[in-house]
Amino acid sequence: SLTEHTGTCYGTFALVPQQFEANHTTKIATGATTNDGVTTKLNLDALIGAWDNADQLTAKVEVDPVATSFSGTASNNANIALQVDPDSPYIRRSHSTVYDPTRKRMLLFGGYNGTSNFNDVWELTLDDIASPTPQWRQLAPTGTPPTARRTQVAFFDNTNNRMIVGFGFTTADNNDMYELDFSSSRDGVWATLSPTGTVPVARSQSSICVDQANQKAYLVCGWGAARYNDIQEFDFSTNNGAWTEKKADGAVGSPSKRNDTACIFDATNGRIVMFGGYDGTNRKNDTWTFTIATTTFLEITSTVGTAPSTRELMFCALDTTNNRMVIFGGRNGTAAGDVRTDYAYLSLGLATEAWSVITPTSGETPYGAWTNAGCYDPNHKLFLCMGGFDNSLEHQRSVLAIDCSNSGTLSMKEVILNQYLRGRDAMAYASNPDLNESLAVGGYARVITDLVNGNHTNEMWIYNHTDGYWRPALRGVAAIGYVNREGAVAIYDTNRNRFIIWGGLAGNNTSNNTYFNDTWELKADANGEYQLTKLATTGTKP
């Protein structure tokens, strides 16, 4: 039942077609029991609608003992995770993202869309319980935010439940620092920090890595009045923090001065590991370590395997599950063909560092990207990266995922964000006569807050012809794989009771389009829940 609190409610309705275990994925048939039959939470997948967004509704559920008939009176409050926000971040590059382990979400700050800098903050929910499908939501922090900027650094302070942001380019390079404190609210409170010690010179296009156990962050290289190769330590154990220089700019034995290098903190060995970057003349593919205790650089020249090709502006993060440095994308120039589409990892160990480079199969790979940003989600063992420029020189706002669950390899996919059914064209569609349902896949969709720019989507929606409602075909953070595109084709295979989806394209014009020839199966299980599987077809693909 629904109770209206405000507004004039002209057309409220509620439909509860499905019920699930606490993981929001395992369906429970009508009349069946939960896993333990006693304490496991029951989740009702309810479709709730109202005439206008001024309506505030409270859902209640009737709960009765076993073998007791329902009376039709709902009195128990239900905890609701609503998917109502039709918004998501604008296209952008040179932004920052961090992982908030307290609320299990990716936080995004700032960036640039080719015209304007941003200082907005967004969250992408990654909690299977609180939000079964990842959702973007723009935060509304209080306090005075940083000036809109790009190419800044940011990290999350796990101990004090705050995001720290600093440096970057506004109309000039900066060295100011801010905190967004989440200790009292989900949206946070902005405050300016006044660190002690000698603050590093203003710069942008630096890298940062974090030693959470010792509450230290390390600012690495960058570009301001010149390019730098210094290492600056930021102690964030106090509220305002303190700066200490660990390695002076230009010190003997250091890597060449550079910007946009990739770096992580290897906690096991107490060192920074850095790769690549741009020295003003050449993109690099050298690998260096900086040991904190001895303040010494060492170039790793004897790794097992071949290092990734030269690049800058790549995505980088630490796979804490498998103790390896992972990089994706980047560029070796300014043309579309210079964008890197491969991904690689460096297995860490004082005597056993080993590079492994994975080149995706043509026609099946997500686009390359540079100036994107991401973070590691340890719960799902995924690297999530958002935005940037792709290999068609198109700005992106989608979220890619590198699956790190297999310690011996990596696989690149894309998160399916089924938030709302946007207007679109060029989608694939087909009908399932067995369940009286139709499928819509992908397309080029409008953005609610940006009526000029659209974007390709990988959303999959099911329309039930019996009840007349749309619903997302897939659920959960793990529902990943299909890359955003338009112009795919779909059919329904009545012999095997499944949808087959093939091909499509992404990109921003005919010269830079990315074409696909991968094949996917979308099949409903006994409970009507669809599962997406990439097919390993034989023969010669079109």
N, C-alpha and C positions, 0 to 999 in steps of 0.2 A: 504494500500500500504506500501511497505518497501523501505527504502533508505539505501544503503550501504555506510558506512563511511571508513572502512579500510578493508584490506584483499582482497583476490580474491574469489569472491562469486560464487561457482560452482552450487549450488543447493538450492537457497533460495525459501521458499514457505510460504504461510500464509493461514490458514483455520480458519474461524470464524463460528463454528457450533451452538453456543448458546449465548444468551444475558441474563443479570441478573440485578436485582435491586442493589442498593448500598451495600446491605448486602452480595452480592456474592452468595446468596443461592436461592432467589426467582426468578424463571425463568420468562422472559417476552416473550410471543409468538410474532412471526413476525407480524407486523402491529398493535400491541397493544401499550399501553402507560405505562409510569412509574406511580408510586403510585399517585403523585400529577400532573402528566402530564406536568410539567413545569421545576422544578428545580432539581429533584432527579437525581443523576448521573446514567448513564447507563454504565454497565460493559460488555464488550465483552470478552467471553472466547475464546481467540485466540490460535491456535496451530501454533507456528512460528518455523521454522527450518532453519539451514544453514549448509553448508558442513563442516566447521571447526570452532574451537572456536576463531579464529582470527577475524572473521567477527563481526562488530559492526553495528547493525541495528536500525533504527528509524522507529517506526510505526506511520502512519497518518490515520485519519478517515475522511470520507466525512460527513459533517453535512449540511442538507438543511431544509428550512422551510416546515411545513406540506403542503401536496398537491403539492409539487414541485418534479419533477422527478430528480433522481440521474443522475449526469453528468459523473460519472466515475472518477472524479478527487478528490483525497483526499488531503486536505490541513490543517486540524486541527491536532496539535500534540496530541498524546495519552499518558497518564501517564501509564507506564507499571510496573507491578509487575511480574517479570520473575521467573519461577521455573526452574533454569538451573543448580544449584550447585549440583553435584552428591555426595557430601561429607557429612559426619556426624561424630561425635566424635568416637574415638576408644572405645572399651570396657574399662570400668574403674570402680574403687571403691574409696572411701575415697576422693571424690572431693567436690567442693562447688558449689552451685547454688543460685542465687538471682533473684528477680523480678525487672525489670526496668519499672516503671510506665510511664515514659516519652515516651518511644518507644514501650511499650507493648510487652515485650519479656522476656524470661528466659535467664539469662547469666550463663554460666558454666565455671569454672576455675579449672585447675590442676587435681590431682588424681593420681591413680596408677593402673597398669594393671597386677600386679603380678611380673613384671620384672623391669619396668621403671616408674619413676615419670614423671608428665607432668606439664607444665606451659602455655599450650595453653588456648585460650579463644574462646568460641562459643556462638552464640545466637540461640535461638529457637523462631521464630516469632510467636506471638500470637494475632496479629492485624488482624481482619477479613477483614478490608478494604485494608491494604497494602499488605497482603499475605493471601488469602482465605484459603490456606491449610498450616498448620505449616511446617516450613522449618528450617533445621539446616544450619548455615553458620559459617565458621571459621573467626573470626575477625583478622585483621592485625594491632594491635596497634603499635604506635611509642613509643619511650622511652625505658628504660631498664626494662624488666619484672622481677618479683621475680624469684629466683632460683626454678627450678622444685621441686614440693613438693606434699605431701598428708596430710590428716587429719588436714588441716588448718581451720581457721574460715574466713567467709566473710559475708558482708552485703552491702546493697545498701543505700547510702545517698540520700534520695529523694530531699532534699533541694538543694544540690550542684551537683546533677546529676553525681554521681561517685560511683564506686564499691570500697570498702575498703577490703583488704585482709591482713591477718597476721598470725603469729605463724605457726604451722605445722612442719612436719618432712621432711628433705631433706636427709642428711646422719646423721643428729643429730636434736634435737629439736631446735626451733627457737622462737624468740620474736620480729622479725622485722615486719614492716608494710608498705604497699604500697597502692596507689590509682590508679585506672584506670578512668581517667577523660573523660567524654563524652560530656562536654559542647561545644566542638568545632568540634567534629566528631563522627560518628556512631561507628567507630572502637576504639576510645579512645586513650589516651596518658598515659603511665605508668610513675609514679614518686614515689620515696621513701619518706616516711613520717618520721619526726623527732619529735615525741610527747614530750611534757613537762611532768613533774611529774615523779613519780617512775614507770618505765616500769615493768610489771609483769615478773616473771621468765620465761625462755624459756620452752615451753611445746607444746604438740600436743594433739589431741583427746579431746579438750575442746569444749564447746558449747557457742553460742553467741545469744543474743536476743537484740532487738532494740526498743527504745522509740523515734519514729520519731518526735513527737511533740516537745520534749525537746532536740533533737539531742544528745542522749546518747545511748551508746551501753554497754552491760554488758557481760563480759567474765566470764564464770561459770565453775569451776572445771578444770579437765584436768590431764595430765600425762607427767611428764618430769623426773627430777632427782628422783621424788617421785610422788605419787598421791596427788591431792589438792582438797580442798573444799572451796576455797576463792571466793569472788565476787569482780571483778575489773571493775570500771566504766571508759569508754572512752568517753570523751566529744568531738564530732566531729564538733562543731559549728565554730571552727577555722580550717584553712587549714591543719595544722599538728596534731591538736588534743591534748588532755591532759588526762593523767591517774590519777585516784584517787582510792585508796583502800576503798571499802565499807565494806568488811568483811574480816578480816585476816584469813589466812589459819590456821586451827586447833582451831578456836574460839569455846568456850563452847556454846552448843545449836545448833550447825550446823549439817547438814547431815554428814554421813560418807564420807571420802575422796573417790573420784571416778573419773572415766573417762567415756566419751561417754554417758552422761546423755542427756535427752531431755529437752529443756526449751523454753519458750515463754515469752514475756512481755505482761502482762495484763494491758493495759493502763487505763481501766476503774477504776481499783482499785490500780494503782500505785505499782505494784509488779511483781516479777519474779515467774513463776510457773515452777517447774522442776519435772521430773519423771524418775525413773529407773537409769540405769548405772551399772558400774562394779567396785567393790572395791578391786579387786585383788584376792578375794576368791569367792565371790558370785555375781551373777547378781541380781539386785534389782527391786522391783516394788513399792517402796514407793513414795509418792507425797508430795512435800514441796513447801512452798511459802517463798519469801523473800521480805518484804515490804521496799521500798526504803527510805521512810521518816523516819522510825524508825530503819532501818538497822537490822531488826530482822528476824530470820527464824521461821517458824511454820510448823510442820508436819500436813498434813490433814489426819486425821484418821477416820473421820465420814462422808465420802462421801456417797451419795446415789448410789447404785449399787456396783458391784465388780470391783476392779481395774484390768487392764490388767496383764497378767502373767509376771514373771521376765524376764528382757531382757536388752540388751545394743545395741548400734549401730543402733538404730531405726531412721526412718524419723519422723520429727516433724515440725509443723508449726501452726500459729494462723489463724483460720477462722475468719477474721475481720467482715464478714457479720453476723455471728451468735454468735460471742463472745465465741468461744470454742477452746480448744487445741486439735489438732488431731495428732495421732501417727499411724505409719504403720510399720510393719515388725520388724526387729531386730533379735537378737539371744540369746539363753540361753546356748550356748556351741559352739563347733567347728564342730560338725557333721551335715550332711544334715538334719537330723531329728530335729535339734535344731533351725532351722530357723523358725521364726514366720511368719505366713501367714495372721493373723487377723489384723484388724484395729479398732481403738477406738477413742472416743472423751470425753473430760472432759468439761462439761458445767460450765462456770465460774460465780461466784457470792459469795459474802462474806459469805453467810449462806446457799447456795444452790448448792455447787459443786456436780456434779453427773457424775460418769463414766458410759459409755455405750460401751460395747465391741461387735463387729460384727464379727462373724465367717462365712466366705464365704462357700457356698455350694460346697462340693467335686465334682470335675469334671467340675466346671464352674468358678473357681476362677483364677485370675492371680497368678503367682508364688509369694512366699514370697521373701523378700529381706532384706539384711543388708549392711551397709556401702554405701547405696544409698544417694542421696541428692535431695532436691526439694524446691519448693516455692509455694506461694498461688497467683493465678491469680484472682483478684477480679472481673474482667469484666465477666468472664465465671463461677465464683464461683467454681473453680477447684483447688485442690492441684495437682501439677504436680511434679513427682519425676522420676529421671532418673538413670539408671545404678545400680551398686552394684553387690553382689553375690545373686543368687536366691537359692531356696531350692533344686536344683539339683547340687549346687556348681558350677554353670555355671556363668561366667561373663555376665552381661547384658548391652545393650546399648539402649534399648527401653525406651519409656516414658509411665509411668502409670499415671492415673488420678483418684483422689478421688472426686466424685461429691458431693459438699456441698450445693447444691441448696435447699435441703430439710432439714429444721432445726431439724427435728426429727430423722434423720438417716443419713447414708453415703452409697455410693455405689462405688465399685472399678471397673474401666474399664481400657482400654488402648487406648492411642491416636494413630490414624491411620495416619502415615506420608507417604503420597504418593509423594515422591520426584522424583523418577526416576525408570524406569523399569530395575531392576537388573537381571542378570542371576540367575537361581534358579532351585531347583529340589523339588520333593515331594509336589507340590502345588495341591490344588483341582481345578477342572475345569469343566465347563458345558456350553452348548450353549442355547441361547434364540432365537428360530426360529421366534418369533413374531417381534423382532427388528433386526434380523439378526446380533446378537452380541454374543460373547463368554466371559465368566468370568474366571479369574485366581485369586485364593485366597491363600495367605500365601506361605509357602514353606521355604526352607533353602537357603538363598541368599548369594552371594559373596559381599564383601565390596570393593569398588573401590580402597581405599587407603590401604587396608590390605588384600593382596591376600592369606594369610595363614588362617586367621580366617574369618568365616562367621557368620551369625546369623539367628535365626528364624524371620520371618516377619509376620505381619498381614495385609499387603497391599492387596487391592482389585483393580484389573485392568479390564477394559472392552475393548475388541477388536471389532471394527465395521467392518464387512466384506464388507460393501458397499464402505466406503471411505478408508479403509485400515489403520486406525490409532488406536493406543492405547490411552486410557485416564483413569485417576483415576475414580473409581466408586463412591467415596464419597468425599464430600467437607467440609471444615470448621473445626475449632477447636472443635466444638461440635460433629463431626463425630467420636465418640469413642465407645468402647464396646468390640470389638472382640480382644481376646488375641493372641499374636503372636504364631505361631505353624506351623508344617508341618503335612502331612499325613491326613488331613481332607478329607471329601467327599462332593461333591456338585452335585445336580441334578436341572433340570428345571421343575417346576410344571406347565404344560400347562393349567390345569384347573383354576388355580388362578393367572397365569401370574407372577410367582415369582421364584427366585432361593432359594433352601433350602441348607444350609450348616451345617454339623454335624461333631463333634468329632475332633480328631487330637492329637498331642503330642508335648511337649517341653521338653528340658533337654539336657544333654550332654552325657549320656550313658544309657545303659539298666537298671542299678540299680537305677538311680536317675531321670528317666523320669517322667514328669507330664502328665497324660492322661486326655483328655477332653471328655465330653459327652453332651455338650450343643448344642442347636439347634437354628439356625438363619435364618431369612428371609431377602432376598435382593430383593426389588420390585421397579419397575420403576413407576413413577407417569405419569400423562397425558402428561407431557413435556419431558418424557424420562429420568428424574432425578431419580437416585436410592436412596432408603432409607433403612437403615439397622435396623432391629428390632429383639430383642431376643424373642423367642417364649416361652410361658409358657405352655409347653406340659404337658399332663396328662398321667396317666399310669406309668409303671415301665420302667425307661430308661435303655438302654443297659449299 
